[in-house]
Amino acid sequence: MRFIATFLALFVWTTSLQAEEKVEQLMQALQVDAVIDILRDEGSSLGQDLQQTFLNNNGGPVFLDQVDRIYDADRMRDQVESVFAETLTESQMDRAILFFESDLGQAITSLELSARVALADEAIEEMAQDAYKNGDRSTELYRLVDEYIQVNNLIDENVHNSISADYNFFRGMSLGVGGDDGELLAQLLEEKDSMTEDTRMWLYSFFLLAYKPLTDSQMRENIAFSRTETGKAINTALFESFNRMFDTIYYQLGQAVAQVLKGSDL
């Protein structure tokens, strides 16, 4: 009996270790660390915007340092890792690793990262938006990008996550004083239509820029993977992990802004 118990404990430990290794392998294939680096750079820009918009530049370097600490790379990575471990089966991870480690999977991930960095430049972002607004929508590239966005429900998911992040930001600004959360949410939902249009603009501009180097057959293969059970599971896990991540970040950003405002009042 002691031998059996020891064997079972070893089996459970080995299985757990294998699952952890697969999560790590999947995160490497998705280049999650590079994504987090980009998000941290965007966080620095957001800190500057918050300085001007909410703080009249009164936060100073102390506030910006706090923003940098809020965008903690290790914690951000842990949140993605935990969602993958909680929501994905090993077989789903195996199939996802197979796709994202392929030449096409790596090309897609790298193109998305490059486009995200490029759009941080206002001139490039304006150019990409003009290409979307004034471009020929009868092209195969546009049709395939449109199909990809629809298959993955990217507009609704991004709008939901944006509203959730904004909600947590303003909750953080309350510094525990309280307030009507229902009223706050209602106010944010009033902006949903304009937020949806902004999100639509950004997504189409982004993917038309990112996926331009891909062939039509590569785009179709990408869409086909998105339609699979594994593709849907990965999409859900990514949105859930980044939703958790940004809810935490934006709540703490709200607290940081409120602390500066409170100090200014004193």
N, C-alpha and C positions, 0 to 999 in steps of 0.2 A: 504493500500500500504506500509505503514511504517512497519507493522507487517510482510508482505511478504518479504520486503527487509532485515529486520533483520533476518528472518528465513533463507533466502538464504545465507546471510553472515555467519550465524552460521553453515549451512550445508557445505559450502565451507571450513570453518576453521576446522570443524570436519573431513572432508574428507582428508584435507591436513595433519592433525595430525595423522590420521590412516595410511596414506602412510609413514609418517616419522617413525612411530612405526614399520611398516613392514620392512622398510629399516634397521632399527636398529636390528630387530630380525634376519633378514637374515645375517647381518654382524656378529652377535653373533654366528649364526649357522656355518658360514664359518670360524670362529675363526680369523677374520681379524686382531684383535689386536695382536694376537700371531704371525701372519705372518709379521706384521710390526716390531715387536720386532726382529725377525730373520733378516729381511732386514736391520735393523739398525746395528745389529752385523756385517753383511756382509759389510755394509758401512764403519764401522771402519777398517775392513781388507783392503777394497779398498783404504781408506785414506793412510794406510801404504804403499800399493803398489804404489800409486801416488807419495808419498814422494820419493821412491827409483827410480821409472821409469822416472819421469819428473823433480824432484826437487833436486836430488842428496842429499836427506835428509836435505835440507836447510829450509824446511817449519817449522819444529819444532812443539812444542805443540800448537802454535797459529793456524797453518794450521789445525792440527787435531781437535782442538776445533771448527774450522769453518766447517769442514766436519760433525761433530756431529750436529751442528746447521742446516746444510743443510738437514740432514736426520731428519727433524722435524716430530715427530710421529703424532701430531694433524693435521698438514697440509696433511700428507700422508693419514690419515684416512678420512679427509674431501674430498679429491679427489676421493677416492673410493665411499664414500657416495653419492657425487654429481652425479657421473656417474650412479650408481644404480637408483637414483631418476629420472634422466633424461631419461634413456633408458628402464627400466623395468616396465611393467604394474603391477597392484596390483595382478592380477590373476597369472602372472608369478612368482611374489614374493611368493604368497601363496603356489604354487606347489613346488617351490624351497625350501622354509622353511620346508615343509612337508618332502622332501627328505633328506635335510642336517641335520635336527633335529632327523632323525631316527637313530637307532643303526648303520646301515650300513653307513649312511652319516657321522656320527661322527667318525666312525672307519676310513673311507677313509681320512677325513680331518686330523685326528690325525696321521695316518701313514705317510701322505705326510709331515707334519710338522716335525716329528721325522726323516724322511729320509733326509730332507733338512738340519737339524742340523747335522746329522751324516756325510753328505758329505762335511761339512766344514773341517773335519779332512782329510788331504791329504792321509793318509794311507787307510782310509775307501773308499775315492773316487777312489783311484787306484784299490782297491779290487773290487769295484762295476764295474769299467770299464773293468777289466779283466774278470769278470763274464759275462759281455755283449759280449765282443769280442770273448771269448773262450767257451762260454756256448752253450748248446744244443738248437738250434733254432726250433727244432721240438716239444718242450714241449708246453703244453696247456697254461702255464703262459706266455711264450714268444708270442704265437699267440694272446692271449687276450690283452697283453700290446701293441703289434703292432697295433691291431685293435683300441684300445682306442686312441692311438696317432694319427692314421690316421683319425678317426671319428672327433676328435676335431681340426684337422689341426694344431697340436702343433708345428711342426717343422717350417713351413712357418711363423706362427704367431710370434714365438719367434725370428726367424731371422729378421723379419721386425722390431720388437720392439728393437732388439739389434742395428740394423743399425741406427734406428731413435735416440736412446740414444747416440750412438757414434757421430752421426752428430751434435747433440746439444752440446755435450761436446766440440768438436773442434770449433763450433760457439762461445761458451762461451770463449774459449781461445783467440779468436780474440779481445775480449774486445771492440767491436764496431768499430774496425779499418776498418772492411770491408773485402773484399776478394770475390773470386768466389765461391759462394755456390754450383753452378752446378758442378764445378771441384771437390770440396770436396766430394759431393755425389757420383760422378763418381769414385773417388778413393776408397771410402768405398764399392761401389758395386763390385769393382774388387776383393774384399775379400769375396764376398758372398758365393762362393763355399766352401771355407775352413771354413767359419763361419757356413755354413749349416752342414758340417760334424761334426764339434765340437758340434753343438747343438744336432744333432742326437745322438752322443755318450753320451752326458750328459743326455738327456731325457730318453733314453732306460736304461742307468745305474740307473737313479733315480727311474723310475717306477718299474723296475725289483726288486729293493731293497725295495721300499715302499710297493708294492702290494703283496709281497711274502706271507704274512700271510693270505691273502684273499682266500676264496674258489673260484672255477671256477664259481659257481652260483652267488656269490657276484660280481665277476668281470663282469659277463654278465649283471647283474642288473645295475651296474654302467654304462656300455656301453649303455644299453637301455635308461637310463635317458639322457645320452649325445646326443642321437639321437632325443629326443623329441624337440618340439619347445621351451619349457622352458629351457632345457639343452643347446640348441644352444644360446639362449638369454643370459643365465648366462655366458657362455663361452665368448661371444662377449663383455659383460659388464666388465668381469674381465680383458680381454686383453686391452680394451680401458682405463680402470681406471689405470692399471699399466703402460701403455704406456704414459699417461699424467704425471703420477707420476715420471717416470724415465726421461722423456724429461726435466722436470723441474729440477730434481736433477742433472742430468748430465750437463745441461747448467750452473748451479751454480757451480758445481765442476770445470768445465772448466774455469770459471771466477776466482775461488779461486786459481787455479794453475797459471793462467796468472798473477795474482797480485803478487804472490811470485816471479815469474820469472822477472817481471818488477822491483820489488824491488831489486832483485839480480843484474840486469843490472845497476841500479843506483849506 
